[in-house]
Each structure stands twice: as C-alpha cells, then as structure tokens.
Amino acid sequence: MVVKGGHDHSQTEHICGRPLGLRFNEKTGDLYITDAYMGLLVVGPNGGLATPLAQQLDGLAFGFTNSLDIDHNTGVVYFTDSSTRFPRRNYVSVIISGDDTGRLMKFDPITKKTTLLLNNLKFPNGIALSKNGDFLLFVETTTCRLFKFWLKSAKAGNLEVLAQLPGFPDNIKRNSIGEFWVGINSRFLEWVVSNSWIGNGLILVSPVDVTKVHSYLGGLIGGMGMGIRLDGDGNVVEVLDSGEGKGKRWKFVSEVEEYNGNLWVGSVTRSFVIRQKLPMSLD
C-alpha cells in the first residue's frame, strides 16, 4: 500500500491527517494506521472510516505518531511517537533542537490499553519486529542509531545499540528471512547538526521554513539515497548507495522494502516509488 502525500500541505495537514505507518493484521484483516496528527487508528477488513484507538498516554497527547508493526500472534501493535513537542510538519526542528520527548509504546487490541515501553527518545522513527517476535528494532533519527529492544526471554526489557548509521534513518522493514532494510534519508542534517552555530541559527527561523530549507538545500548538498540491509545483530549484509553524482531519483529515501523478489523504494519528500528486481545496484 502507498500513501500519496501530493503537494505541500504542511499548513493544513493537521486537519485531514498525515498517515505515516500502515500495517495489516494478517489474522483479522484489520488495517492499522499511525497518523502523525490523529494517533493510532484502525480500518476494518470491509473498509470504511478509520476508528481512533489511541491518541494519548497518561494524559500526554501524542504529538507525532510515526511508525508501527504488529505481532501477528498476539495482535499487539507496537508504535512510535517521535515528539510531544513538535508536530510532523516541523520534523527538522525535532532534530536540530535535540528534542528527546519521543516514546515507544504498544497497544493491546483486546484490553484497549496503551503501555509505555521507552521514553526520552530522540526522534524514534521506523520500527520492525523480529520474525519470531522476541525483539524489535527501531531507529532514532536524530542520533542516526539503530536499537534492539528485547520483548521476550531473559533479556526482556533490555535495550541495545546495534549500529551507528551513515545518515538519517527513516523506516525499517523486515524481509522474509528475518533481515532488515533501513532507508537512509539524508546527510544534509548531519552536516547541520555537526556545525552547532548553523543549527542554533536555523532553530530561530520558523519551523516550517526550516523544513523547506532542508528539502531544498539537501538536494544541493548531498541529499543522497541509501538502503542498508542488516541482520538481527546489526551486521551489515548489503548497502545500496546512490553515491555522488548518481541518479537523482534516489534522493531522500524514506523506505526500502523487499517483497517477492523486488525492492520497493519510496521517499517522504520526493514524488517517486521505485520497483526494481533483486539482485540490483544503483548504478
């Protein structure tokens, strides 16, 4: 499934919503949605209007509901709230400010209860469960890190840093053999954050303008596209890098998903979806 963003509607997207995560429950056929402004929702197998499931936890409203995955054995939905301070349309400000109000949570469709798993995270973004559901991986966009959070076994509740990534990660997707693809969006913000005087100056600008500056300048200063395939221990299996001077279509990659012998690549800021057969290269 594809969510079409279309033109820049950043000033009004809080009215109609901005779906960022979609996942079917394989047993029930229900479609679960994480919407940046509407929270966690579900649409039944026959379609219709989305039903809100969770929009706050312990009195603190979700500010930037982002990604999700489902344990198909239990039906439990795991999802991220990237920030309680900045909405999605100000996502660049989340990074530049060093905001650490992000949360990792789970929703039980049987009890209708939302539970906090981790807080004080810096832009928690993509999330993916392991094949047997004993752990999940998620990325922290601000720190460019990949984490493993254990759900079962004697390690349950433990958090491990698996990898330091070479750019700002967005979504993470598991393939059929239990490996994970991480989409790398941009190196531009890494350049900004490494020069504190630039970041401090930009944060004084309108947050929406900062986001537009990122989108524009990122295309000029190395807005590359990259997909990294890793195993469950964080070992790199494969890197697909558009590289310097290569196809502009690969800039600002937000998601890489492997399905039925094809690799699907999408972007949150560029209007493209690419399908390419495996094995492949970006040359």
Secondary structure as GFF3:
##gff-version 3
##sequence-region A 1 283
A	DSSP	alpha_helix	13	16	.	.	.	ID=ss1
A	DSSP	beta_strand	19	24	.	.	.	ID=ss2
A	DSSP	beta_strand	31	35	.	.	.	ID=ss3
A	DSSP	beta_strand	39	43	.	.	.	ID=ss4
A	DSSP	beta_strand	51	54	.	.	.	ID=ss5
A	DSSP	beta_strand	56	57	.	.	.	ID=ss6
A	DSSP	beta_strand	60	61	.	.	.	ID=ss7
A	DSSP	beta_strand	65	70	.	.	.	ID=ss8
A	DSSP	beta_strand	77	81	.	.	.	ID=ss9
A	DSSP	three_ten_helix	88	90	.	.	.	ID=ss10
A	DSSP	alpha_helix	91	97	.	.	.	ID=ss11
A	DSSP	beta_strand	102	108	.	.	.	ID=ss12
A	DSSP	beta_strand	113	121	.	.	.	ID=ss13
A	DSSP	beta_strand	124	129	.	.	.	ID=ss14
A	DSSP	beta_strand	135	140	.	.	.	ID=ss15
A	DSSP	beta_strand	145	150	.	.	.	ID=ss16
A	DSSP	beta_strand	159	164	.	.	.	ID=ss17
A	DSSP	beta_strand	169	174	.	.	.	ID=ss18
A	DSSP	beta_strand	180	184	.	.	.	ID=ss19
A	DSSP	alpha_helix	188	194	.	.	.	ID=ss20
A	DSSP	alpha_helix	196	202	.	.	.	ID=ss21
A	DSSP	alpha_helix	207	220	.	.	.	ID=ss22
A	DSSP	beta_strand	226	230	.	.	.	ID=ss23
A	DSSP	beta_strand	236	241	.	.	.	ID=ss24
A	DSSP	three_ten_helix	248	250	.	.	.	ID=ss25
A	DSSP	beta_strand	253	259	.	.	.	ID=ss26
A	DSSP	beta_strand	262	267	.	.	.	ID=ss27
A	DSSP	beta_strand	273	277	.	.	.	ID=ss28
###
